[in-house]
């Protein structure tokens, strides 16, 4: 059974405030009226389509941390020519394997953020037990605070192979006044054994983080 859990956050802005956009203005903002701020719909993520390869990382603009999952690219794309793929490596026993793909983004306080992406549980490997996918936007303070959080759980191999699913989540609150950077992060945890011929594969593509 697939379960989707979502939470929403916020965004940044440089534009003057007005009464037509549902954005909270920081104190002392120019042209402020009724605590509303106007924000241009700016794209904040670099290389959200994973079309550009990096020098020291797989994809330009993105960092990765992996444990028995190889992050690569595939021509099975949602849009453009390639997507990012999470490929579980074979192990002698059933294990939980994990990988993070993330990017730090500069923001300005006061606007809402909108995160969109497409994901594809392409194939379940040998002795597949579970896959947990998490997409979030968070900032660091005394603790990590999620502005957007989406979790999807797959607990059966028959859920694989249904193609891409598009998701969009808009923050429920604006970026705090003391926050200038957020992190866009995708985490995949796979529990399986896998073989060189049959291994779990999960794709993401079309990543966007915009002000709204």
C-alpha positions as CSV (number, residue, x, y, z in Angstrom):
1,X,0.0,0.0,0.0
2,X,1.3,3.4,-1.0
3,X,1.0,6.1,1.7
4,X,1.6,9.8,1.1
5,X,2.3,12.2,3.9
6,X,2.7,15.9,3.2
7,X,3.6,19.0,5.1
8,X,4.0,22.5,3.7
9,X,6.3,25.5,4.1
10,X,7.3,28.9,2.7
11,X,9.3,31.1,0.4
12,X,11.3,34.2,0.0
13,X,11.0,37.5,-1.8
14,X,12.6,40.7,-2.9
15,X,9.5,42.4,-4.4
16,X,7.5,45.1,-2.8
17,X,4.4,44.2,-0.7
18,X,0.9,44.5,-2.0
19,X,-2.6,43.2,-1.2
20,X,-3.0,40.8,-4.1
21,X,-0.6,38.0,-3.1
22,X,-1.0,35.9,0.1
23,X,2.5,36.5,1.4
24,X,3.6,37.7,4.8
25,X,5.8,40.8,4.7
26,X,8.8,41.2,7.0
27,X,8.6,44.2,9.3
28,X,9.8,47.4,7.5
29,X,9.4,46.1,4.0
30,X,8.8,48.7,1.3
31,X,5.2,49.3,0.1
32,X,3.9,47.0,2.8
33,X,0.1,46.8,3.1
34,X,-1.9,44.6,5.4
35,X,1.1,42.3,5.9
36,X,1.1,41.1,2.3
37,X,4.1,40.7,0.1
38,X,4.4,40.2,-3.7
39,X,7.0,37.6,-4.9
40,X,8.1,36.9,-8.4
41,X,7.8,33.2,-9.5
42,X,11.6,32.5,-9.5
43,X,13.2,29.1,-10.1
44,X,15.6,28.4,-7.2
45,X,16.9,24.9,-8.0
46,X,19.9,24.3,-10.3
47,X,19.8,21.5,-12.8
48,X,16.4,20.2,-11.7
49,X,16.2,18.0,-14.8
50,X,19.5,16.3,-14.1
51,X,20.7,17.1,-17.6
52,X,24.1,18.5,-16.6
53,X,26.7,16.2,-15.1
54,X,29.0,17.4,-12.3
55,X,32.8,17.4,-12.0
56,X,33.1,15.9,-8.5
57,X,29.5,14.7,-8.2
58,X,27.1,12.8,-10.6
59,X,24.9,15.9,-11.3
60,X,25.9,19.6,-11.4
61,X,24.5,21.5,-8.4
62,X,23.7,18.3,-6.4
63,X,25.5,16.6,-3.6
64,X,25.0,12.9,-2.6
65,X,25.5,10.5,0.3
66,X,25.0,6.8,-0.4
67,X,25.1,3.5,1.4
68,X,24.7,0.5,-0.9
69,X,22.7,2.6,-3.4
70,X,24.4,3.9,-6.6
71,X,23.0,7.2,-7.9
72,X,23.2,7.4,-11.7
73,X,21.3,8.6,-14.7
74,X,18.8,6.9,-17.0
75,X,17.2,7.8,-20.3
76,X,13.8,6.8,-18.8
77,X,12.9,10.5,-18.2
78,X,9.8,12.4,-17.1
79,X,10.9,15.3,-19.2
80,X,14.1,16.1,-21.1
81,X,16.6,13.4,-21.9
82,X,17.6,11.8,-18.5
83,X,16.5,11.5,-14.9
84,X,18.3,10.7,-11.7
85,X,18.2,7.0,-10.7
86,X,18.7,5.3,-7.4
87,X,20.0,1.8,-7.9
88,X,20.2,-0.6,-4.9
89,X,23.4,-2.7,-4.9
90,X,23.2,-6.5,-4.5
91,X,24.0,-7.8,-1.0
92,X,24.3,-11.4,0.3
93,X,21.5,-10.8,2.8
94,X,18.4,-8.6,2.9
95,X,19.6,-5.2,4.0
96,X,18.2,-1.6,4.3
97,X,20.2,0.6,1.9
98,X,20.0,4.4,1.7
99,X,20.9,7.4,-0.4
100,X,20.4,11.2,-0.2
101,X,20.5,13.7,-3.1
102,X,20.4,17.3,-2.0
103,X,21.0,20.9,-2.9
104,X,21.4,24.0,-0.8
105,X,19.5,27.0,-2.1
106,X,19.6,30.7,-1.2
107,X,16.3,32.3,-0.3
108,X,14.9,35.6,1.0
109,X,12.4,35.6,3.8
110,X,8.7,36.4,3.4
111,X,7.4,34.3,0.5
112,X,6.0,30.8,0.1
113,X,8.0,28.0,-1.6
114,X,6.5,25.5,-4.0
115,X,8.3,22.1,-4.6
116,X,7.4,19.9,-7.6
117,X,8.9,16.7,-8.9
118,X,8.1,13.4,-10.5
119,X,9.0,10.0,-9.2
120,X,9.0,6.5,-10.7
121,X,9.3,3.2,-8.7
122,X,10.6,1.5,-11.8
123,X,11.6,-2.0,-10.6
124,X,11.7,-4.1,-7.4
125,X,14.7,-6.2,-6.8
126,X,15.1,-9.8,-5.6
127,X,13.6,-10.2,-2.1
128,X,12.2,-6.7,-2.1
129,X,10.6,-5.8,1.2
130,X,10.1,-2.0,1.3
131,X,11.0,1.4,-0.2
132,X,10.7,4.7,1.6
133,X,10.9,7.9,-0.4
134,X,11.1,11.3,1.1
135,X,11.2,14.7,-0.5
136,X,11.6,17.8,1.7
137,X,12.7,21.4,2.0
138,X,14.1,22.3,5.3
139,X,16.3,24.8,7.1
140,X,18.9,24.4,9.9
141,X,18.5,26.2,13.2
142,X,18.8,24.8,16.6
143,X,17.0,21.9,15.0
144,X,16.2,21.0,11.4
145,X,12.7,22.4,10.5
146,X,10.8,21.1,7.5
147,X,9.0,23.7,5.3
148,X,7.8,21.0,2.9
149,X,7.8,17.3,3.6
150,X,6.4,14.4,1.4
151,X,6.8,10.8,2.3
152,X,5.8,7.8,0.2
153,X,6.0,4.2,1.3
154,X,6.0,1.2,-1.0
155,X,5.7,-2.2,0.7
156,X,5.0,-4.5,-2.2
157,X,6.9,-5.4,-5.4
158,X,3.6,-5.2,-7.4
159,X,3.7,-1.4,-6.9
160,X,6.7,-1.1,-9.2
161,X,6.5,-0.4,-12.9
162,X,3.5,2.0,-13.0
163,X,5.4,5.0,-14.4
164,X,6.0,8.5,-13.3
165,X,3.8,10.3,-10.8
166,X,3.9,14.1,-10.6
167,X,3.8,15.9,-7.2
168,X,3.5,19.5,-6.2
169,X,3.4,20.9,-2.6
170,X,3.2,24.6,-1.6
171,X,4.4,25.7,1.8
172,X,1.8,26.6,4.4
173,X,3.9,29.4,5.9
174,X,6.5,31.9,4.6
175,X,10.2,31.5,5.0
176,X,11.1,32.8,8.5
177,X,12.7,36.3,8.7
178,X,16.1,34.9,10.0
179,X,16.4,32.2,7.2
180,X,18.5,32.8,4.1
181,X,19.3,29.2,3.0
182,X,17.2,26.1,2.7
183,X,18.0,22.5,1.6
184,X,16.1,20.6,-1.1
185,X,16.6,16.9,-0.3
186,X,15.5,13.5,-1.7
187,X,16.0,10.4,0.4
188,X,15.5,6.8,-0.7
189,X,15.7,3.8,1.6
190,X,15.4,0.4,0.1
191,X,15.2,-2.9,1.9
192,X,16.0,-5.9,-0.4
193,X,18.7,-8.3,-1.3
194,X,18.9,-7.8,-5.0
195,X,21.0,-9.5,-7.7
196,X,23.1,-8.1,-10.5
197,X,20.2,-8.9,-12.9
198,X,17.3,-7.9,-10.7
199,X,17.8,-4.9,-8.4
200,X,15.5,-2.1,-7.1
201,X,15.5,1.0,-9.2
202,X,13.8,4.4,-8.4
203,X,13.9,7.5,-10.5
204,X,13.2,11.2,-9.9
205,X,13.0,14.0,-12.5
206,X,11.6,17.5,-13.1
207,X,12.6,19.0,-9.8
208,X,11.5,22.6,-9.2
209,X,11.5,24.9,-6.2
210,X,9.9,28.2,-6.9
211,X,8.6,31.3,-5.1
212,X,4.8,31.7,-5.3
